[in-house]
Amino acid sequence: MTWITKSTAAPDSTTILRGLVSKKRVPLGSDIYNRLLGTLFDEAAALDERRIDDWIAMLAQDIIYQAPIRLTRTGPNRDRDVMRTMFHFDENYDSLVMRSGRLQKSAWAEDPPSRCRRFVTNVRVGERDTPGEYEVVSYLFLERSRGDSPENENTTAERRDVWREVDGEYRLARREIIVDQSVLGMSNFAVFL
């Protein structure tokens, strides 16, 4: 799978990425599928339980972690609604480590910390051309409670990942988060998706 960084708003059908791209599907219930599914559940639990250091340990050193901006479009360009030239965030390993350190110590946006639940569903897995790497597409529903507010915030997204097997465990090497909203319903994205 080739990751394309130009905007899907441009009239070029090669930039429209939806769902699983890999043609070598990993069957549901197979050992690889179940291990990757378990890894996604462990990742969600680590983030929900604010075990940020455990989550950082699941990342590859060369990770690319992005959330492109979403547009609302009509007419013939309605499928070109993901701007891969503008991002809510565009991070690498070092910036994620720095951000996680701030979240655990001094981030004003997360004091008091959010209480989150991440629901990961519709997981599809495909083999990549590089041995030991897997394309994993999943849907995310994030529910967040902040402070003493009786109103929860939530967001939904498609996550397009690359997970790499390293020493018998999977490491997240790439994540593209395509948020379903063009105008965010959350006050901030201080939490990891």
BAFI-3210 file (N, C-alpha, C; in Angstrom, 3 decimals, decimal comma, padded with zeros to 6 digits):
// residues 193
n [1|2|3|4|5|6|7|8|9|10|11|12|13|14|15|16|17|18|19|20|21|22|23|24|25|26|27|28|29|30|31|32|33|34|35|36|37|38|39|40|41|42|43|44|45|46|47|48|49|50|51|52|53|54|55|56|57|58|59|60|61|62|63|64|65|66|67|68|69|70|71|72|73|74|75|76|77|78|79|80|81|82|83|84|85|86|87|88|89|90|91|92|93|94|95|96|97|98|99|100|101|102|103|104|105|106|107|108|109|110|111|112|113|114|115|116|117|118|119|120|121|122|123|124|125|126|127|128|129|130|131|132|133|134|135|136|137|138|139|140|141|142|143|144|145|146|147|148|149|150|151|152|153|154|155|156|157|158|159|160|161|162|163|164|165|166|167|168|169|170|171|172|173|174|175|176|177|178|179|180|181|182|183|184|185|186|187|188|189|190|191|192|193]
n.u [000,850|000,605|001,212|-000,357|000,324|-000,745|-003,526|-006,879|-008,744|-007,998|-008,570|-008,030|-008,249|-006,614|-005,963|-008,061|-008,732|-010,237|-011,258|-009,941|-007,005|-005,207|-004,931|-004,491|-006,070|-006,286|-007,663|-010,621|-010,542|-008,184|-004,840|-003,089|-004,927|-006,423|-004,403|-003,655|-006,109|-006,363|-004,181|-005,095|-007,224|-005,787|-004,291|-006,333|-007,275|-004,966|-004,784|-007,318|-007,065|-005,153|-002,482|-000,075|002,663|002,788|001,388|003,081|005,189|004,186|004,612|006,293|009,630|009,775|007,295|004,470|001,955|-001,092|-003,828|-005,769|-007,427|-010,943|-013,299|-016,478|-018,032|-019,704|-021,458|-019,542|-017,112|-017,539|-016,487|-013,923|-012,943|-011,066|-008,381|-005,174|-003,066|-003,357|-003,665|-005,178|-003,451|-000,017|002,261|005,328|007,484|009,099|007,646|005,263|006,132|006,972|004,535|003,024|004,386|003,819|001,042|000,889|001,938|001,697|-000,183|-002,462|-004,907|-005,682|-006,159|-008,323|-007,762|-009,217|-011,874|-012,069|-013,511|-012,725|-014,004|-013,391|-014,045|-015,220|-012,920|-010,522|-008,045|-005,094|-002,386|000,775|003,194|005,718|007,259|005,840|004,481|001,327|-001,674|-004,154|-007,424|-009,758|-012,724|-013,390|-014,978|-015,085|-015,747|-015,937|-015,576|-015,461|-014,170|-016,658|-018,828|-022,077|-022,480|-021,270|-018,580|-018,084|-016,578|-016,236|-014,352|-012,410|-009,685|-006,619|-004,174|-000,722|000,696|003,524|005,322|007,501|009,917|008,005|005,871|003,442|004,004|002,952|003,286|002,303|-000,358|-003,310|-005,870|-009,077|-011,306|-014,814|-016,205|-016,419|-016,369|-015,168|-016,630|-015,626|-014,001|-011,255|-008,388|-006,812|-006,450|-005,259|-005,977]
n.v [-001,174|002,156|005,209|008,201|011,589|013,863|016,112|014,902|016,472|017,347|016,764|013,819|010,526|008,619|009,416|008,973|007,307|004,658|002,507|-000,858|-001,376|-003,351|-006,319|-008,798|-010,286|-010,892|-013,620|-013,496|-014,582|-015,985|-016,724|-014,502|-012,388|-012,491|-011,920|-009,313|-008,004|-008,344|-006,749|-004,203|-003,927|-003,998|-001,683|000,301|-000,055|000,636|003,381|004,298|003,777|005,516|004,746|005,793|005,474|002,733|002,707|004,229|002,442|000,677|001,743|002,108|003,243|004,810|005,905|007,417|009,604|010,751|013,044|013,965|016,918|017,184|017,809|019,167|018,276|018,609|017,393|016,311|016,065|014,976|012,690|013,360|014,322|014,401|016,111|015,760|017,444|019,207|019,151|017,991|017,009|016,119|013,941|012,482|009,944|011,237|013,634|012,563|011,319|013,587|014,999|013,130|013,156|015,756|015,513|013,807|015,310|018,245|019,393|021,830|021,564|019,030|018,883|018,813|015,320|013,851|011,461|008,603|006,362|004,068|002,573|000,043|-001,140|-003,095|-004,248|-004,791|-006,633|-006,749|-008,198|-006,651|-005,716|-005,759|-008,149|-009,229|-006,895|-005,315|-004,073|-002,420|-001,654|000,127|001,062|003,747|004,685|007,240|008,160|010,796|012,151|015,141|016,922|018,063|018,013|017,124|016,456|014,432|014,284|013,182|011,378|010,004|007,876|006,665|004,536|004,107|001,957|000,846|-001,966|-003,463|-006,447|-007,106|-008,792|-010,735|-009,199|-006,627|-003,465|-000,135|001,449|003,291|005,602|006,798|008,926|009,346|011,525|011,633|014,001|017,273|019,646|019,812|018,180|018,038|019,717|019,833|018,044|016,698|014,157|010,870|009,204]
n.w [000,000|-000,862|000,670|000,216|000,074|-001,014|-001,460|-001,219|-002,255|-004,679|-008,174|-008,617|-008,889|-007,703|-005,188|-003,506|-000,763|000,693|003,208|003,373|001,560|000,774|-001,128|-000,169|001,965|005,456|007,041|009,101|012,444|012,140|013,377|013,115|012,655|015,071|016,963|016,192|016,573|019,355|020,070|019,278|021,087|023,501|023,176|023,182|025,811|027,288|026,674|027,593|030,294|030,986|030,799|029,537|029,022|028,512|026,121|024,471|024,315|022,492|020,032|016,897|016,214|013,948|013,503|011,874|012,535|011,935|011,438|009,035|007,736|007,309|004,749|003,701|000,854|-002,294|-005,221|-008,107|-006,781|-004,295|-003,073|-002,586|000,010|002,024|003,226|002,665|003,009|005,002|008,532|011,610|013,448|012,975|013,463|014,800|016,221|018,199|018,702|019,672|022,023|023,437|023,610|025,063|027,477|028,371|028,672|030,834|032,863|032,795|031,022|030,333|029,007|029,679|032,423|034,909|034,002|031,033|030,994|029,287|026,856|024,471|021,654|019,543|016,377|013,523|012,323|009,885|008,214|006,300|004,446|003,902|001,365|002,505|004,462|007,553|008,074|008,449|007,110|008,799|009,176|011,009|012,852|015,019|017,985|020,167|023,396|025,649|028,869|030,660|033,402|035,648|034,037|032,917|030,320|027,796|025,417|022,066|019,365|016,085|013,925|011,128|011,295|009,770|009,723|009,946|011,163|012,547|012,919|015,544|017,170|018,007|018,869|018,090|016,605|016,243|013,249|011,515|011,471|010,234|010,900|010,105|010,732|011,179|011,256|009,849|011,163|014,282|017,061|019,547|022,258|022,143|020,792|022,709|023,566|022,667|019,629]
ca.u [000,000|001,348|000,549|-000,338|000,234|-001,413|-004,906|-007,920|-009,614|-007,559|-009,311|-007,163|-008,890|-005,660|-005,822|-009,239|-008,455|-011,353|-011,193|-008,761|-006,425|-004,519|-005,694|-004,170|-006,844|-006,034|-008,999|-011,133|-010,357|-006,837|-003,938|-002,613|-006,062|-006,745|-003,322|-003,770|-007,312|-005,989|-003,299|-005,948|-007,947|-004,806|-003,969|-007,463|-007,286|-003,844|-005,146|-008,457|-006,586|-004,096|-001,157|000,501|003,975|002,531|001,003|004,298|005,969|003,579|004,880|007,573|010,435|009,582|005,848|003,829|000,659|-001,718|-005,278|-006,013|-008,648|-012,076|-014,132|-017,789|-018,038|-020,884|-021,256|-018,613|-015,956|-017,984|-015,629|-012,595|-013,229|-009,980|-007,259|-003,931|-002,032|-003,648|-003,887|-005,430|-002,096|000,912|003,258|006,280|007,744|009,590|006,575|004,314|006,743|006,907|003,127|002,581|004,978|003,037|-000,272|001,018|002,465|001,374|-001,024|-003,624|-006,106|-006,023|-006,094|-008,205|-007,715|-010,450|-012,215|-012,394|-013,729|-012,520|-014,640|-012,755|-014,902|-015,108|-011,487|-010,149|-006,585|-004,503|-000,922|001,478|004,290|006,836|006,945|005,661|003,695|-000,086|-002,579|-005,288|-008,420|-010,751|-013,559|-013,223|-015,942|-014,473|-016,638|-015,065|-016,179|-014,480|-014,535|-017,932|-019,889|-022,930|-022,506|-020,088|-018,198|-017,702|-016,200|-016,053|-013,309|-011,784|-008,234|-005,914|-002,901|000,248|001,279|004,728|005,723|008,869|010,189|006,799|004,825|003,141|004,293|002,240|004,248|001,621|-001,794|-004,040|-007,174|-009,990|-012,429|-016,032|-016,736|-015,612|-016,248|-015,013|-017,589|-014,891|-013,359|-009,854|-007,899|-005,683|-006,334|-004,787|-007,016]
ca.v [000,000|003,405|006,309|009,366|012,755|015,009|016,302|014,204|017,477|017,494|015,817|012,698|009,392|007,785|009,901|008,627|006,068|004,236|001,137|-001,699|-001,302|-004,610|-007,392|-010,051|-010,184|-011,846|-014,110|-013,354|-015,779|-016,549|-016,346|-013,123|-011,496|-012,452|-011,225|-007,878|-007,542|-008,231|-005,593|-003,010|-003,849|-003,623|-000,272|001,094|-000,142|001,430|004,797|004,565|003,692|006,538|004,117|006,374|004,864|001,436|002,990|004,648|001,223|-000,038|002,499|001,956|004,468|005,590|006,100|008,611|009,628|011,913|013,189|015,007|017,722|016,687|018,838|018,772|018,596|018,133|017,229|015,274|015,956|014,633|011,653|013,947|015,140|014,303|016,965|015,189|018,487|019,953|018,137|018,313|016,779|015,420|013,663|011,382|009,332|012,234|014,556|011,800|011,167|014,897|015,275|012,230|013,662|016,924|015,062|013,154|016,210|019,664|019,926|022,532|021,032|017,737|018,991|017,387|014,490|013,314|010,055|008,175|004,983|003,879|001,365|-000,272|-002,109|-003,264|-004,411|-005,547|-006,765|-007,221|-008,279|-005,680|-006,309|-005,955|-009,244|-008,856|-005,674|-005,529|-002,946|-002,657|-000,585|-000,059|002,205|004,148|005,554|007,744|008,884|011,468|012,943|016,120|017,658|017,700|018,237|015,956|016,224|013,796|014,581|011,965|011,487|008,735|007,988|005,480|004,530|003,329|001,687|-000,183|-002,606|-004,215|-007,441|-006,932|-009,688|-011,425|-008,245|-005,674|-002,053|000,760|002,158|004,381|005,727|007,923|008,986|010,131|011,876|011,729|015,363|018,337|020,596|018,938|018,316|018,004|021,002|019,725|016,685|016,472|012,720|010,120|008,454]
ca.w [000,000|-000,938|001,349|-000,641|000,935|-001,616|-001,050|-001,971|-002,868|-006,065|-009,018|-008,949|-008,218|-006,975|-003,821|-002,707|-000,037|001,518|003,677|003,206|000,224|000,503|-001,793|000,529|003,200|006,538|007,412|010,461|013,255|012,006|014,462|012,891|012,874|016,503|017,682|015,908|017,258|020,765|020,194|019,226|022,359|024,531|022,951|023,669|027,275|027,804|026,572|028,484|031,683|031,079|030,867|028,328|028,767|027,868|024,741|023,758|024,076|021,360|018,814|016,196|016,285|012,715|013,343|011,344|013,214|011,315|011,301|008,032|007,816|006,512|004,125|003,197|-000,576|-003,016|-006,652|-008,569|-005,884|-002,943|-002,491|-002,346|001,187|003,004|002,820|003,199|003,071|006,231|009,560|013,015|013,954|012,087|014,488|014,688|017,530|019,169|019,104|020,493|023,356|024,084|023,919|026,139|028,721|028,798|029,128|032,136|033,894|032,894|029,944|030,854|028,354|030,272|033,883|035,208|032,795|030,454|031,199|027,918|026,443|023,031|021,141|018,262|015,695|012,072|012,067|008,699|008,184|005,054|004,418|003,065|000,594|003,424|005,396|008,950|008,194|008,165|007,025|009,684|009,126|012,072|013,179|016,411|018,647|021,402|024,301|026,617|029,932|031,146|034,615|036,265|033,057|032,673|028,881|027,228|024,046|021,358|017,965|015,379|012,902|010,541|011,501|008,749|010,400|009,583|012,335|012,179|013,921|016,023|018,308|018,452|019,239|017,028|016,856|015,342|012,402|010,805|011,734|009,665|011,544|009,280|011,594|010,388|011,309|009,251|012,273|015,439|018,145|020,811|022,535|021,709|020,531|023,616|023,791|021,496|018,943]
c.u [000,886|000,556|000,730|-000,550|-000,406|-002,899|-005,864|-008,901|-009,204|-008,277|-008,439|-007,674|-007,911|-005,515|-007,025|-008,973|-009,622|-011,125|-009,874|-008,285|-005,809|-005,449|-005,455|-004,797|-006,430|-007,397|-009,356|-010,937|-009,001|-005,961|-003,475|-003,736|-006,349|-005,674|-003,384|-005,007|-007,044|-005,087|-004,099|-006,721|-007,007|-004,422|-005,081|-007,504|-006,160|-004,186|-006,296|-008,020|-005,442|-002,718|-000,396|001,863|003,820|002,153|002,228|005,151|005,418|003,896|006,229|008,309|010,220|008,100|005,525|002,393|-000,059|-003,237|-005,536|-007,351|-009,704|-012,879|-015,513|-017,853|-019,298|-020,518|-020,225|-017,390|-016,322|-017,151|-014,220|-012,687|-012,163|-008,786|-005,975|-002,754|-002,229|-004,106|-004,349|-004,140|-001,330|002,150|004,196|006,559|008,154|008,483|005,518|004,846|006,664|005,471|002,624|003,153|004,217|001,676|-000,207|001,415|001,792|000,436|-002,305|-004,915|-006,555|-005,858|-007,412|-008,274|-009,101|-010,628|-012,758|-012,704|-013,587|-013,123|-014,103|-013,565|-014,520|-013,651|-011,274|-008,635|-006,162|-002,995|-000,375|002,587|005,518|006,479|006,855|004,925|002,274|-000,829|-003,791|-006,202|-009,452|-011,572|-013,392|-014,402|-015,300|-015,504|-015,765|-015,895|-015,099|-015,018|-015,806|-019,109|-020,733|-023,006|-021,195|-019,840|-017,875|-017,279|-016,079|-015,034|-013,005|-010,292|-007,613|-004,485|-001,991|000,845|002,399|005,072|007,206|009,037|008,911|005,670|004,594|003,413|003,547|003,254|003,613|000,166|-002,293|-005,448|-008,048|-011,255|-013,661|-016,612|-015,826|-015,435|-016,253|-016,051|-016,932|-014,176|-011,891|-009,545|-006,681|-005,491|-005,831|-005,936|-006,437]
c.v [001,224|004,493|007,551|010,596|013,955|014,985|015,464|015,189|017,728|016,453|014,674|011,483|008,523|008,220|009,579|007,275|005,782|002,789|000,440|-001,660|-002,646|-005,625|-008,742|-010,006|-011,268|-012,311|-013,840|-014,667|-016,428|-016,052|-014,893|-012,135|-011,362|-011,720|-009,718|-007,279|-007,366|-007,032|-004,293|-002,828|-003,445|-002,154|000,616|001,100|000,693|002,920|005,152|004,606|004,659|005,930|004,516|005,758|003,484|001,634|003,390|003,423|000,410|000,621|002,140|003,298|005,364|005,897|007,445|008,549|010,904|011,858|014,318|015,714|017,134|017,867|018,280|019,227|018,013|017,929|016,172|015,091|015,480|013,537|012,157|014,894|015,066|015,097|016,422|016,157|019,364|018,944|018,745|018,082|015,919|015,154|012,529|010,873|010,378|013,176|013,845|011,598|012,485|015,223|014,401|012,670|014,855|016,491|014,467|014,123|017,565|020,210|020,528|021,942|019,706|017,750|019,585|016,546|014,035|011,861|009,558|006,691|004,959|002,541|001,146|-001,389|-002,223|-003,401|-005,306|-005,511|-007,306|-007,266|-007,179|-006,394|-006,571|-007,061|-008,744|-007,540|-005,920|-004,194|-003,301|-001,430|-000,886|001,215|002,473|005,013|005,946|008,553|009,479|012,303|013,871|016,821|017,136|017,886|016,965|015,587|015,589|014,313|013,261|012,309|010,083|008,955|006,621|005,608|003,598|003,155|000,786|-000,671|-003,511|-005,189|-007,272|-007,808|-010,297|-010,514|-007,295|-004,255|-001,228|001,611|003,338|004,395|006,997|007,853|009,902|010,360|012,089|013,141|016,329|019,479|019,760|019,244|018,265|019,336|021,004|018,261|016,423|014,996|012,057|009,297|007,165]
c.w [000,000|-000,239|000,518|000,225|000,271|-001,281|-001,887|-002,560|-004,320|-006,923|-009,523|-008,182|-007,441|-005,524|-002,950|-002,063|000,884|001,920|003,406|001,757|-000,179|-000,151|-001,118|001,916|004,190|007,044|008,877|011,195|013,114|013,161|014,314|013,179|014,372|017,311|017,435|016,576|018,757|021,010|020,166|020,535|023,495|024,413|023,501|025,196|027,883|027,773|027,511|029,948|031,958|031,353|029,600|028,009|028,109|026,408|023,919|023,429|022,902|020,022|018,219|016,241|015,064|012,457|012,685|011,848|012,774|011,385|010,309|008,255|006,871|005,979|003,841|001,750|-001,204|-004,480|-006,976|-007,665|-004,480|-002,288|-002,202|-001,157|002,274|002,472|003,442|003,102|004,302|007,282|010,880|013,790|012,976|012,931|014,091|016,104|018,565|019,625|019,951|021,903|024,117|024,503|025,067|027,479|029,267|029,342|030,528|033,247|033,942|031,823|030,522|030,278|028,961|031,789|034,371|033,924|032,332|030,867|029,872|027,851|024,929|022,638|019,732|017,608|014,224|011,635|010,853|008,583|006,824|005,159|003,523|002,310|001,460|004,408|006,842|009,161|007,728|008,109|007,879|009,618|010,206|012,218|014,670|016,835|019,964|022,161|025,398|027,587|030,476|032,388|035,230|035,313|032,891|031,184|028,424|025,822|023,371|019,946|017,391|014,271|012,313|010,795|010,480|009,263|009,589|010,896|011,861|013,298|014,241|017,260|018,887|018,909|018,074|017,501|015,803|014,580|011,676|011,243|011,054|010,238|010,703|010,108|010,714|010,351|010,559|010,242|013,543|016,516|019,515|021,005|022,142|021,409|021,412|023,922|022,507|020,927|018,384]
res [m|t|w|i|t|k|s|t|a|a|p|d|s|t|t|i|l|r|g|l|v|s|k|k|r|v|p|l|g|s|d|i|y|n|r|l|l|g|t|l|f|d|e|a|a|a|l|d|e|r|r|i|d|d|w|i|a|m|l|a|q|d|i|i|y|q|a|p|i|r|l|t|r|t|g|p|n|r|d|r|d|v|m|r|t|m|f|h|f|d|e|n|y|d|s|l|v|m|r|s|g|r|l|q|k|s|a|w|a|e|d|p|p|s|r|c|r|r|f|v|t|n|v|r|v|g|e|r|d|t|p|g|e|y|e|v|v|s|y|l|f|l|e|r|s|r|g|d|s|p|e|n|e|n|t|t|a|e|r|r|d|v|w|r|e|v|d|g|e|y|r|l|a|r|r|e|i|i|v|d|q|s|v|l|g|m|s|n|f|a|v|f|l]
***
